[in-house]
Amino acid sequence: MRHSFKVILMALASVLVVGGMLLATLRFGLFRHSCDHFETVISRDTHGAVASVFDACTVIGSSNVARVDLIQPNGHRIQIFTFVPWGGEISYRGVTAKSPFEPAATWLSPTDLRISIGTVGHVLQRRTEVDGVHVTYDIGAELYK
Protein backbone atom coordinates (compact mmCIF):
# COMPACT_ATOMS: atom_id res chain seq x y z
CA MET A 1 0.00 0.00 0.00
CA ARG A 2 2.84 2.37 0.77
CA HIS A 3 4.40 1.87 -2.68
CA SER A 4 1.14 2.67 -4.53
CA PHE A 5 0.73 5.87 -2.45
CA LYS A 6 4.18 7.04 -3.58
CA VAL A 7 3.36 6.26 -7.22
CA ILE A 8 0.08 8.19 -7.04
CA LEU A 9 1.81 11.12 -5.32
CA MET A 10 4.57 11.25 -7.96
CA ALA A 11 2.01 11.06 -10.80
CA LEU A 12 -0.01 13.91 -9.25
CA ALA A 13 3.13 16.03 -8.80
CA SER A 14 4.09 15.41 -12.44
CA VAL A 15 0.65 16.46 -13.67
CA LEU A 16 0.85 19.67 -11.59
CA VAL A 17 4.32 20.54 -12.89
CA VAL A 18 3.38 19.89 -16.53
CA GLY A 19 0.13 21.85 -16.13
CA GLY A 20 1.99 24.79 -14.58
CA MET A 21 4.52 24.77 -17.41
CA LEU A 22 1.71 24.71 -19.98
CA LEU A 23 -0.08 27.66 -18.36
CA ALA A 24 3.18 29.63 -18.14
CA THR A 25 3.91 28.91 -21.81
CA LEU A 26 0.44 30.10 -22.81
CA ARG A 27 0.61 33.24 -20.67
CA PHE A 28 4.16 34.37 -21.45
CA GLY A 29 4.46 32.91 -24.93
CA LEU A 30 1.27 32.97 -26.92
CA PHE A 31 -0.69 35.57 -24.93
CA ARG A 32 2.09 37.94 -23.83
CA HIS A 33 0.36 41.02 -25.32
CA SER A 34 -3.19 40.18 -24.32
CA CYS A 35 -4.04 43.50 -22.66
CA ASP A 36 -5.42 46.72 -24.11
CA HIS A 37 -4.44 49.94 -22.35
CA PHE A 38 -6.32 53.24 -22.65
CA GLU A 39 -5.30 56.42 -20.81
CA THR A 40 -6.84 59.90 -20.68
CA VAL A 41 -5.70 62.98 -18.77
CA ILE A 42 -8.81 64.19 -16.93
CA SER A 43 -7.38 67.17 -15.02
CA ARG A 44 -4.25 69.33 -14.81
CA ASP A 45 -2.91 71.56 -12.04
CA THR A 46 0.42 72.95 -10.89
CA HIS A 47 0.65 69.97 -8.52
CA GLY A 48 0.46 67.60 -11.50
CA ALA A 49 -1.97 65.90 -13.82
CA VAL A 50 -4.66 63.34 -13.06
CA ALA A 51 -5.11 60.48 -15.52
CA SER A 52 -7.82 57.87 -15.94
CA VAL A 53 -6.36 54.50 -16.98
CA PHE A 54 -8.35 51.50 -18.25
CA ASP A 55 -6.79 48.04 -18.75
CA ALA A 56 -8.71 45.18 -20.38
CA CYS A 57 -6.95 41.79 -20.47
CA THR A 58 -8.08 38.60 -22.14
CA VAL A 59 -6.30 35.24 -21.92
CA ILE A 60 -8.73 32.46 -21.04
CA GLY A 61 -11.24 34.78 -19.35
CA SER A 62 -11.24 38.54 -19.30
CA SER A 63 -10.58 41.12 -16.61
CA ASN A 64 -11.10 44.87 -16.63
CA VAL A 65 -9.48 47.22 -14.15
CA ALA A 66 -9.54 51.00 -14.11
CA ARG A 67 -7.61 53.45 -12.00
CA VAL A 68 -6.96 57.12 -11.42
CA ASP A 69 -3.30 58.18 -11.20
CA LEU A 70 -1.71 61.39 -9.96
CA ILE A 71 1.15 62.24 -12.33
CA GLN A 72 3.63 64.55 -10.63
CA PRO A 73 5.42 67.27 -12.65
CA ASN A 74 8.57 65.09 -12.70
CA GLY A 75 6.59 62.23 -14.34
CA HIS A 76 6.31 60.01 -11.24
CA ARG A 77 2.91 58.23 -11.05
CA ILE A 78 0.97 57.45 -7.89
CA GLN A 79 -2.18 55.33 -8.00
CA ILE A 80 -4.96 57.10 -6.13
CA PHE A 81 -8.06 55.05 -6.91
CA THR A 82 -8.38 51.56 -8.39
CA PHE A 83 -11.70 49.94 -9.27
CA VAL A 84 -13.48 47.36 -11.38
CA PRO A 85 -15.53 49.35 -13.91
CA TRP A 86 -19.27 49.16 -14.31
CA GLY A 87 -20.12 46.10 -16.41
CA GLY A 88 -23.22 47.38 -18.19
CA GLU A 89 -25.90 46.23 -15.75
CA ILE A 90 -28.90 48.48 -15.18
CA SER A 91 -29.14 47.37 -11.57
CA TYR A 92 -27.75 44.69 -9.27
CA ARG A 93 -29.43 43.53 -6.04
CA GLY A 94 -31.48 46.69 -5.81
CA VAL A 95 -28.59 49.09 -6.53
CA THR A 96 -29.27 51.10 -9.68
CA ALA A 97 -26.41 52.15 -11.96
CA LYS A 98 -25.98 55.91 -12.32
CA SER A 99 -23.98 57.89 -14.85
CA PRO A 100 -21.28 59.09 -15.40
CA PHE A 101 -19.37 55.85 -15.80
CA GLU A 102 -15.97 57.49 -16.36
CA PRO A 103 -14.11 59.15 -13.48
CA ALA A 104 -13.75 62.93 -13.26
CA ALA A 105 -11.18 64.83 -11.21
CA THR A 106 -11.62 68.35 -9.84
CA TRP A 107 -8.93 70.36 -8.06
CA LEU A 108 -10.68 72.18 -5.19
CA SER A 109 -7.39 73.79 -4.14
CA PRO A 110 -3.69 73.02 -4.75
CA THR A 111 -3.85 70.41 -1.97
CA ASP A 112 -7.43 69.13 -2.35
CA LEU A 113 -8.59 66.81 -5.12
CA ARG A 114 -12.08 65.37 -5.65
CA ILE A 115 -12.63 62.17 -7.66
CA SER A 116 -16.20 61.62 -8.90
CA ILE A 117 -17.85 58.73 -10.71
CA GLY A 118 -21.46 57.60 -10.97
CA THR A 119 -21.12 53.79 -10.78
CA VAL A 120 -18.29 51.33 -10.25
CA GLY A 121 -18.41 47.57 -10.12
CA HIS A 122 -16.15 47.27 -7.07
CA VAL A 123 -13.62 49.56 -5.35
CA LEU A 124 -10.21 47.88 -5.02
CA GLN A 125 -8.14 50.78 -3.61
CA ARG A 126 -9.00 54.26 -2.38
CA ARG A 127 -6.29 56.57 -1.02
CA THR A 128 -7.29 59.68 0.93
CA GLU A 129 -3.83 61.27 1.16
CA VAL A 130 -1.10 61.15 -1.45
CA ASP A 131 2.02 63.34 -1.72
CA GLY A 132 0.50 66.14 0.36
CA VAL A 133 -2.78 66.10 -1.58
CA HIS A 134 -5.99 65.29 0.28
CA VAL A 135 -8.33 63.22 -1.91
CA THR A 136 -12.10 63.00 -1.44
CA TYR A 137 -14.49 60.77 -3.37
CA ASP A 138 -18.00 61.04 -4.73
CA ILE A 139 -19.03 57.54 -5.85
CA GLY A 140 -22.70 57.26 -6.76
CA ALA A 141 -23.03 53.47 -6.56
CA GLU A 142 -20.80 50.45 -5.95
CA LEU A 143 -22.55 47.40 -7.39
CA TYR A 144 -20.52 44.50 -5.93
CA LYS A 145 -19.49 45.38 -2.37
FENCOR-V478627 format. One record per residue. RES is the residue in one small letter. PHI is phi in whole degrees, 0 to 359 (none if undefined). NEAR is the number of other ideal C-beta (glycine too) atoms within 12 Angstrom. D_FIRST is the distance of its C-alpha to the first C-alpha in Angstrom with 2 decimals. Layout:
res=RES phi=PHI near=NEAR d_first=D_FIRST
res=RES phi=PHI near=NEAR d_first=D_FIRST
//
This chain:
res=m phi=none near=7 d_first=0.00
res=r phi=294 near=8 d_first=3.78
res=h phi=294 near=9 d_first=5.48
res=s phi=293 near=10 d_first=5.38
res=f phi=296 near=11 d_first=6.40
res=k phi=295 near=12 d_first=8.94
res=v phi=295 near=13 d_first=10.13
res=i phi=296 near=14 d_first=10.80
res=l phi=297 near=14 d_first=12.46
res=m phi=293 near=14 d_first=14.52
res=a phi=295 near=14 d_first=15.59
res=l phi=296 near=14 d_first=16.71
res=a phi=298 near=14 d_first=18.55
res=s phi=296 near=14 d_first=20.22
res=v phi=298 near=14 d_first=21.41
res=l phi=295 near=14 d_first=22.84
res=v phi=295 near=14 d_first=24.63
res=v phi=296 near=14 d_first=26.08
res=g phi=297 near=14 d_first=27.16
res=g phi=297 near=14 d_first=28.83
res=m phi=295 near=15 d_first=30.61
res=l phi=295 near=16 d_first=31.82
res=l phi=297 near=17 d_first=33.20
res=a phi=296 near=16 d_first=34.89
res=t phi=297 near=14 d_first=36.43
res=l phi=296 near=16 d_first=37.77
res=r phi=292 near=19 d_first=39.15
res=f phi=264 near=14 d_first=40.73
res=g phi=253 near=14 d_first=41.52
res=l phi=285 near=14 d_first=42.58
res=f phi=249 near=18 d_first=43.44
res=r phi=290 near=13 d_first=44.85
res=h phi=244 near=13 d_first=48.21
res=s phi=264 near=20 d_first=47.07
res=c phi=244 near=19 d_first=49.22
res=d phi=256 near=16 d_first=52.85
res=h phi=234 near=18 d_first=54.89
res=f phi=228 near=17 d_first=58.21
res=e phi=227 near=19 d_first=60.37
res=t phi=223 near=22 d_first=63.73
res=v phi=282 near=19 d_first=65.97
res=i phi=253 near=32 d_first=66.97
res=s phi=196 near=28 d_first=69.22
res=r phi=228 near=18 d_first=71.02
res=d phi=205 near=23 d_first=72.62
res=t phi=295 near=13 d_first=73.76
res=h phi=282 near=27 d_first=70.49
res=g phi=143 near=29 d_first=68.57
res=a phi=249 near=29 d_first=67.36
res=v phi=241 near=36 d_first=64.85
res=a phi=240 near=30 d_first=62.65
res=s phi=261 near=35 d_first=60.53
res=v phi=237 near=32 d_first=57.43
res=f phi=235 near=28 d_first=55.27
res=d phi=240 near=23 d_first=52.01
res=a phi=239 near=20 d_first=50.32
res=c phi=239 near=19 d_first=47.05
res=t phi=225 near=15 d_first=45.22
res=v phi=236 near=19 d_first=41.98
res=i phi=262 near=13 d_first=39.65
res=g phi=249 near=10 d_first=41.36
res=s phi=227 near=17 d_first=44.55
res=s phi=219 near=21 d_first=45.59
res=n phi=238 near=28 d_first=49.12
res=v phi=223 near=28 d_first=50.20
res=a phi=237 near=38 d_first=53.77
res=r phi=207 near=35 d_first=55.30
res=v phi=240 near=45 d_first=58.67
res=d phi=246 near=36 d_first=59.34
res=l phi=267 near=39 d_first=62.22
res=i phi=253 near=30 d_first=63.46
res=q phi=289 near=21 d_first=65.52
res=p phi=304 near=14 d_first=68.66
res=n phi=276 near=12 d_first=66.87
res=g phi=96 near=12 d_first=64.20
res=h phi=291 near=14 d_first=61.37
res=r phi=256 near=21 d_first=59.34
res=i phi=229 near=28 d_first=58.00
res=q phi=285 near=26 d_first=55.95
res=i phi=261 near=40 d_first=57.64
res=f phi=218 near=39 d_first=56.07
res=t phi=234 near=27 d_first=52.91
res=f phi=206 near=37 d_first=52.13
res=v phi=272 near=27 d_first=50.54
res=p phi=293 near=37 d_first=53.58
res=w phi=300 near=34 d_first=54.71
res=g phi=265 near=22 d_first=52.91
res=g phi=105 near=13 d_first=55.81
res=e phi=290 near=20 d_first=55.28
res=i phi=280 near=15 d_first=58.45
res=s phi=205 near=15 d_first=56.81
res=y phi=214 near=20 d_first=53.41
res=r phi=50 near=12 d_first=52.89
res=g phi=85 near=11 d_first=56.61
res=v phi=265 near=22 d_first=57.18
res=t phi=268 near=17 d_first=59.68
res=a phi=289 near=26 d_first=59.67
res=k phi=233 near=21 d_first=62.87
res=s phi=276 near=15 d_first=64.39
res=p phi=279 near=21 d_first=64.67
res=f phi=258 near=27 d_first=61.19
res=e phi=252 near=23 d_first=61.87
res=p phi=289 near=40 d_first=62.28
res=a phi=233 near=26 d_first=65.76
res=a phi=235 near=35 d_first=66.73
res=t phi=230 near=22 d_first=70.03
res=w phi=278 near=25 d_first=71.38
res=l phi=277 near=19 d_first=73.15
res=s phi=201 near=15 d_first=74.27
res=p phi=299 near=14 d_first=73.26
res=t phi=240 near=19 d_first=70.54
res=d phi=233 near=20 d_first=69.57
res=l phi=234 near=39 d_first=67.56
res=r phi=242 near=26 d_first=66.72
res=i phi=255 near=42 d_first=63.90
res=s phi=234 near=29 d_first=64.34
res=i phi=202 near=35 d_first=62.30
res=g phi=286 near=22 d_first=62.44
res=t phi=219 near=34 d_first=58.79
res=v phi=234 near=41 d_first=55.45
res=g phi=289 near=28 d_first=52.00
res=h phi=201 near=25 d_first=50.46
res=v phi=276 near=29 d_first=51.68
res=l phi=261 near=23 d_first=49.22
res=q phi=211 near=23 d_first=51.55
res=r phi=216 near=25 d_first=55.05
res=r phi=260 near=24 d_first=56.93
res=t phi=259 near=16 d_first=60.13
res=e phi=217 near=16 d_first=61.40
res=v phi=210 near=28 d_first=61.18
res=d phi=52 near=23 d_first=63.40
res=g phi=78 near=16 d_first=66.15
res=v phi=253 near=30 d_first=66.18
res=h phi=273 near=22 d_first=65.57
res=v phi=247 near=33 d_first=63.79
res=t phi=244 near=23 d_first=64.17
res=y phi=233 near=26 d_first=62.56
res=d phi=231 near=23 d_first=63.81
res=i phi=250 near=29 d_first=60.88
res=g phi=295 near=21 d_first=61.97
res=a phi=207 near=29 d_first=58.59
res=e phi=245 near=26 d_first=54.89
res=l phi=287 near=29 d_first=53.00
res=y phi=244 near=20 d_first=49.36
res=k phi=286 near=16 d_first=49.45
//
